[in-house]
Structures are given as C-alpha cells and as structure tokens.
Amino acid sequence: MMDRNFQNEPAGTREAQQRADRIRAFREELTELEREGVLVLDAGRRDALEIHLQHTLAALAERFDVDTSESQKQISAGMRIASTLGGTALCAAAVLFFHRVWGVLGVPAQVTVLVATPLVLLMATELAARRERTLYYASLVSLVAFGSFVMNLSVLGNIFNLTPGRGALVAWGAFALLLAYTYRLRLVLVAGLVCVVAYLATTLCALLVGNWHSFLERPENFLPGAILLILVPLAVIHKRYAEFNPLYRICGALTLFLAILIVSESGAVSYLPMRYSTIEVMYQVAGFAAAAVAVWVGTRVRGRGDADVAKLGAGFFAILLFLRFYHWWWHWMPGYVFFLIIGVVSIGLLAMFQKLRARAEEAVAP
C-alpha cells in the first residue's frame, strides 16, 4: 500500500504539505456530502478509503514531517517565527559578546576565533539537518553561521586594514545561497538574495557614478536585481528547487515595487536626465502597470507563491492610487469629502478584486 501510494511521490516538503492539505479538505468535504445525502459510500468502501488516506498521511508525515491538522499548521507557523527570532537574537548575542571580549584577545586569537566560528556553526547545521526533518534548528543555526561569516570578513578586514569592497557581498551571498540550497533552508535563502540584490545595485552604481558607496541613494540601482529574482523561477534548472520559487518572486516583486514607489514620489533620486515631474509620472504609470501585471499573473498561474505576488500587486496598486489621491485633492478638498471618495474607491477596488477572484476560480475549475 505504501509503495503504491508514492509511485508519484511529491518532489519536496512543500508539495507534500499541499497533498496533506488536499487530503484533509477532501475528508471534510466527503463528511459534508454524506451528511447532505449527496454521496454515501457503503461501509466497506468507506473503510478502505479511510485506510488509504491514513496510510498516505502517515507516509507523508514519516518522509516529510508534514502538518496533518490545522492545529499542527498553527504550531509550525509559531515554530518558524521562533526560529527566525532565535537566529536573529543569537546573531546579536554573538556580535555583542565578541565586541565585549575582543580587546583582551591578541591578533592570532582573534583570527582563530573568526575563522573557527563559521566552521563550527557549519558542522552544527549539518548535524541539526541530519537529526531533524523539519529543519527548524538547522535554519536557526544556519542563520547564526551566516551572521558569523559576515562578522568574520568585516572584522578581518578591520584587523588587516583592508579597504571595504563590494566583493564582500559576493562572498556573503555565496555562503548564504550555498547553505540554502544544500539544506533547502528558506530563511538563509532570503539573506542570500538580499546580498545578491545589493551587489547588483552597487555594481550599477559604480558603473554610472563611479562610487558604489552611494547605491542606497538611487532606488533604480535595485531594479536589475529585482528583475533577476523574478526571472530565476522561469529557469528550467531551478525546477529542482520549486519550493524556493515563491520566495524569489516575492522578494523580487517587493524590491521592484519599493524602488518604483520611491522614484514615483521623488524624481530627484532618478538617473534619468529629465524634469523631476516627468520622471515621477513615468514611474507612476510604470507602477500601475507592474501592479496590474502582478495581479494578472497571480490570478492566472497556480501556486501559493503566485497568489502572494498577486496580493503584493493589489496592495501596491492601492498604495499608488491613494497617494495620487492625496497629492491631487488633499490640499483643496474638505477632509470629509476626501475620505468619502477614498471609501467609495475602496469599495470599487473590492468589487474588482472579487471579479478577479471569481475568474481565477473559473480558470482552475475542472
């Protein structure tokens, strides 16, 4: 029974969890259909079906440690939050501890500590990944390993009076991505993606102005990285890591939207040699177009990650629209009229999103 159930085995934890969710929903719907008298199975078929579902869930739980109930899903969400907070707190604790005792150590001891700490934490990540299928502890330890590696290069540069360079972002990003893809860890993947986007931003800034240190002053520096993250899930080779695709899309879309939003409000931060007002209008139009594309793609393509991108697009569209209303009407329109218009527009957006949702449901209906 076990082998037959898994002849089309899920590719990873995410797919296994989706199958477990479908089984739970199927059970609930079957119970409701039986209560309404629409579909009633005889005792033999009902028992055989229940045994099959129990065996399938047991196999999924054994291989992937999926959540088979709503309470388990809620607890898992809490564990993910706890691992994120724990990893961040341990990184801060390590930095503060070394800062406190650093002055009493000689240079050889300092170098030894800096080199040994990431290696020890790497071994701890490997041990945690082997002992725990959910990878919560591995995720926590890997985040601390990444933080120690960042501190490692930064402090070594200070010890030997090295000039800070963009190459550190490459090393940090490579280290984080190596951990993420080796152990399939999402938290440290985000850290790696941030480093990749930052490196591309500093590279563009260095090419255009000759000084990469000012890359934060020009949001357009982040556009190439955002586009790259959005395109990565389309690569055939990346299908082996399908559970990472939603994070790539979300991080890419969020970076893109924020960059567009900032330039649409202040054309002075743009590279374009145009009037500031013209630049702002161009980016406002681009922002509405990008939000519409995100919503359209998210409602047409299956997958939770695409749904999250659609939500980001809808939220960004609303923010852009309300900012336009503020700039156009707030200074001359009575406050009660302004908020009345906002309320009416919100109702209109709600109706529009309901229609999009209905179309999405029709698209996936059998």
C-alpha atoms as one frame of an Amber mdcrd trajectory, in Angstrom:
protein
   0.000   0.000   0.000   2.795   2.422   0.904   4.701   1.896  -2.343   1.587
   2.232  -4.473   0.655   5.485  -2.761   4.029   7.001  -3.559   4.627   5.963
  -7.134   4.145   9.688  -7.896   5.933  10.936  -4.792   5.949  14.670  -4.010
   9.149  16.441  -5.020   9.629  18.170  -1.690   8.166  19.251   1.626   6.043
  21.987   0.070   4.373  19.605  -2.390   3.926  17.005   0.360   2.247  19.600
   2.596  -0.055  20.622  -0.253  -1.101  16.993  -0.718  -1.730  16.596   3.014
  -3.892  19.740   2.930  -5.876  18.349  -0.003  -6.475  15.104   1.853  -7.707
  16.974   4.919 -10.020  19.124   2.783 -11.261  16.014   0.949 -12.141  14.336
   4.223 -14.108  17.360   5.400 -15.969  17.685   2.111 -16.758  13.973   1.996
 -18.215  14.160   5.506 -20.368  17.113   4.443 -21.565  15.317   1.297 -22.502
  12.274   3.341 -24.378  14.447   5.829 -26.363  16.035   2.978 -27.023  12.650
   1.373 -25.368  13.620  -1.908 -22.710  10.898  -1.781 -22.951   7.964   0.620
 -20.366   5.191   0.487 -21.070   1.745   1.846 -19.159   0.668   4.935 -16.595
  -1.406   3.031 -15.682   1.335   0.571 -15.639   3.958   3.322 -13.257   1.885
   5.467 -10.982   1.129   2.505 -10.847   4.818   1.600 -10.076   5.837   5.181
  -7.278   3.262   5.443  -5.817   4.534   2.178  -5.895   8.147   3.379  -4.413
   7.260   6.761  -1.569   5.336   5.132  -0.893   8.215   2.734  -0.788  10.784
   5.545   1.399   8.513   7.648   3.853   8.099   4.782   3.907  11.852   4.144
   4.473  12.554   7.837   7.255   9.967   8.017   9.143  11.189   4.950   8.466
  14.932   5.077   7.091  15.607   8.577   4.082  17.486   7.194   1.262  19.002
   9.259  -1.821  16.812   9.102  -4.161  19.073  11.094  -4.930  22.772  11.408
  -3.520  22.905  14.936  -0.238  21.426  13.718  -0.031  24.069  10.979  -0.520
  26.838  13.522   2.162  25.372  15.773   4.528  25.072  12.796   3.951  28.729
  11.935   4.867  29.627  15.505   7.987  27.475  15.276   9.065  29.265  12.088
   8.654  32.617  13.810  10.543  31.344  16.847  13.429  30.048  14.717  13.667
  33.395  12.912  13.659  35.396  16.134  16.018  32.939  17.801  18.534  33.054
  14.974  18.466  36.853  14.885  18.860  37.062  18.664  21.778  34.632  18.677
  23.496  36.633  15.931  23.126  39.775  18.015  24.348  37.957  21.131  27.453
  36.676  19.324  28.316  40.122  17.964  27.852  41.804  21.345  29.838  39.093
  23.140  32.798  39.359  20.789  32.649  43.133  20.998  32.887  42.884  24.787
  35.856  40.484  24.939  37.612  41.481  21.724  40.049  43.891  23.328  41.594
  41.258  25.608  42.464  38.910  22.721  45.607  39.090  20.669  45.581  39.169
  16.876  46.335  35.409  16.493  43.500  34.564  18.882  41.153  36.942  17.106
  41.880  35.405  13.695  41.491  31.889  15.104  38.108  32.720  16.627  36.888
  34.424  13.451  37.868  31.512  11.213  36.726  28.760  13.571  33.287  30.155
  14.447  31.647  29.791  10.997  33.201  26.339  10.557  31.853  25.130  13.898
  28.420  26.513  13.085  28.515  24.829   9.672  29.120  21.495  11.364  26.286
  22.262  13.774  23.985  22.991  10.824  24.900  19.657   9.242  24.237  17.829
  12.499  20.879  19.565  13.004  19.812  18.847   9.416  20.558  15.151   9.841
  18.726  14.814  13.135  15.622  16.894  12.410  13.440  16.639   9.292  11.585
  19.915   9.858  14.903  21.833   9.717  13.819  24.437  12.275  17.020  24.071
  14.278  19.100  23.819  11.124  17.531  27.059   9.896  18.281  28.773  13.197
  21.897  27.612  13.317  22.463  28.418   9.635  21.313  31.990  10.229  23.830
  32.313  13.063  26.502  30.800  10.794  25.703  33.389   8.138  25.868  36.195
  10.693  29.214  34.951  11.984  30.558  34.742   8.427  29.519  38.352   7.781
  31.221  39.392  11.003  34.239  37.264  10.068  35.004  39.126   6.851  34.177
  42.528   8.290  36.405  42.184  11.340  39.260  40.543   9.427  39.195  43.497
   7.070  39.491  45.865  10.028  42.306  43.856  11.630  44.433  43.929   8.476
  43.354  47.418   7.381  41.718  46.216   4.175  39.583  48.647   2.189  35.904
  47.607   2.267  34.766  46.446  -1.163  31.763  45.085  -2.995  33.381  41.651
  -3.108  32.253  41.013   0.462  28.641  40.990  -0.759  29.559  38.253  -3.241
  31.151  36.145  -0.518  28.233  36.682   1.870  25.660  35.896  -0.793  27.513
  32.794  -1.997  27.812  31.490   1.566  24.102  32.030   2.253  22.963  30.501
  -1.035  25.249  27.504  -0.530  23.631  26.858   2.844  20.140  27.412   1.461
  20.486  25.047  -1.493  22.415  22.398   0.414  19.839  22.070   3.187  16.793
  23.665   1.467  16.555  26.456   4.046  14.307  29.378   3.172  15.365  31.818
   5.878  19.020  31.917   4.909  17.953  31.979   1.233  16.354  35.378   1.828
  19.625  36.616   3.334  21.478  35.414   0.257  19.013  37.089  -2.100  19.423
  40.378  -0.235  23.180  40.144  -0.765  22.733  39.391  -4.476  20.415  42.370
  -4.982  22.753  44.622  -3.003  25.772  43.528  -5.076  23.996  44.214  -8.361
  22.886  47.598  -7.013  26.444  48.557  -6.029  27.740  47.371  -9.413  25.273
  49.530 -11.335  26.025  52.491  -9.076  29.771  52.065  -9.627  29.284  51.969
 -13.402  27.085  55.049 -13.512  28.611  57.357 -10.895  31.964  55.740 -10.132
  31.278  55.407  -6.400  29.357  52.366  -5.224  29.011  53.625  -1.632  26.061
  55.821  -2.640  23.991  52.974  -4.070  21.229  53.469  -1.489  20.593  57.000
  -2.753  19.285  55.771  -6.132  16.427  53.233  -5.933  16.887  52.451  -9.635
  20.080  50.618  -8.666  17.872  47.842  -7.279  15.791  47.300 -10.424  18.199
  44.828 -12.153  18.336  42.647  -9.044  14.566  42.707  -8.678  14.054  41.657
 -12.295  16.648  38.897 -11.926  14.868  37.423  -8.896  11.548  37.446 -10.737
  13.082  35.642 -13.741  15.026  32.949 -11.849  11.953  30.703 -11.227  11.432
  30.557 -15.004  14.764  28.792 -15.498  14.416  25.084 -16.222  17.361  24.171
 -13.982  15.642  25.781 -10.992  12.653  23.395 -11.131  14.571  21.075  -8.793
  14.092  23.707  -6.091  10.453  24.547  -6.704   9.877  25.376  -3.033  12.230
  28.368  -3.426  10.389  29.887  -6.386   7.756  31.741  -4.314  10.492  33.425
  -2.261  12.277  34.562  -5.418   9.054  36.015  -6.814   8.044  37.713  -3.576
  11.490  39.212  -2.884  11.815  40.351  -6.491   8.344  41.877  -6.647   8.735
  43.606  -3.272  12.092  45.124  -4.300  10.667  46.242  -7.636   7.582  47.826
  -6.095   9.522  49.702  -3.413  12.015  51.110  -5.928   9.229  52.269  -8.233
   7.260  53.749  -5.346  10.196  55.851  -4.083  11.056  57.246  -7.530   7.384
  57.911  -8.302   7.284  60.160  -5.227  10.644  61.878  -5.800  12.035  62.152
  -9.317  15.185  63.776  -7.917  16.588  60.350  -6.962  16.429  59.065 -10.547
  19.277  58.741 -13.035  17.075  59.903 -15.919  18.045  63.294 -17.378  14.513
  64.690 -17.365  12.338  67.020 -15.372  11.520  65.582 -11.984   7.777  65.820
 -12.582   8.094  63.893 -15.850  10.106  61.141 -14.158   7.530  60.848 -11.388
   4.665  60.494 -13.878   6.599  57.862 -15.835   7.217  55.798 -12.718   3.630
  56.209 -11.560   2.424  54.758 -14.852   5.049  52.009 -14.627   3.951  51.275
 -11.060   0.296  50.850 -12.003   1.318  48.655 -14.949   3.605  46.482 -12.785
   0.883  46.080 -10.151  -1.673  45.099 -12.803   0.711  42.529 -14.293   1.400
  41.054 -10.832  -2.309  40.707 -10.112  -2.984  39.223 -13.552  -0.160  36.682
 -13.297  -1.090  35.775  -9.728  -4.708  35.076 -10.651  -3.851  33.083 -13.763
  -0.996  30.878 -12.552  -1.413  28.187  -9.944   0.737  28.140  -6.855   0.750
  29.815  -3.469   3.738  31.937  -4.377   1.881  33.407  -7.336  -1.065  34.199
  -5.081   1.284  36.067  -2.736   2.644  38.082  -5.663  -0.932  38.938  -6.637
  -1.572  40.187  -3.098   1.569  42.327  -3.237   0.471  43.716  -6.593  -3.010
  44.534  -5.299  -1.614  46.243  -2.207   0.919  48.217  -4.240  -1.823  49.297
  -6.672  -3.931  50.563  -3.781  -0.987  52.435  -2.210  -0.130  54.134  -5.507
  -3.743  55.084  -6.088  -4.248  56.538  -2.616  -1.002  58.507  -2.864  -2.221
  60.000  -6.131  -5.478  60.984  -4.485  -3.596  62.612  -1.632  -1.408  64.688
  -3.943  -4.316  65.686  -6.169  -7.071  66.512  -3.684  -5.960  66.703  -0.043
  -4.832  70.345  -0.012  -8.009  71.854  -1.509 -10.778  69.353  -0.785 -12.689
  69.170   2.523 -11.442  66.294   4.628 -14.810  64.522   4.833 -15.174  64.582
   1.031 -11.653  63.242   0.583 -12.244  60.271   2.895 -15.666  59.688   1.347
 -14.015  59.335  -2.047 -11.397  57.018  -0.581 -14.166  54.835   0.864 -16.060
  54.710  -2.433 -12.887  53.840  -4.349 -12.079  51.128  -1.799 -15.490  49.580
  -2.391 -14.839  49.723  -6.130 -11.471  48.020  -5.697 -13.116  45.365  -3.546
 -15.665  44.664  -6.269 -12.909  44.496  -8.888 -10.845  42.056  -6.838 -13.917
  39.893  -6.252 -14.377  39.623 -10.003 -10.716  38.725 -10.438 -11.082  36.086
  -7.751 -14.151  34.632  -9.452 -12.308  34.463 -12.765  -9.375  32.770 -11.082
 -11.707  30.158  -9.595 -13.242  29.561 -13.033  -9.781  29.143 -14.528  -8.832
  26.341 -12.108 -12.258  24.688 -12.036 -12.400  21.270 -13.731
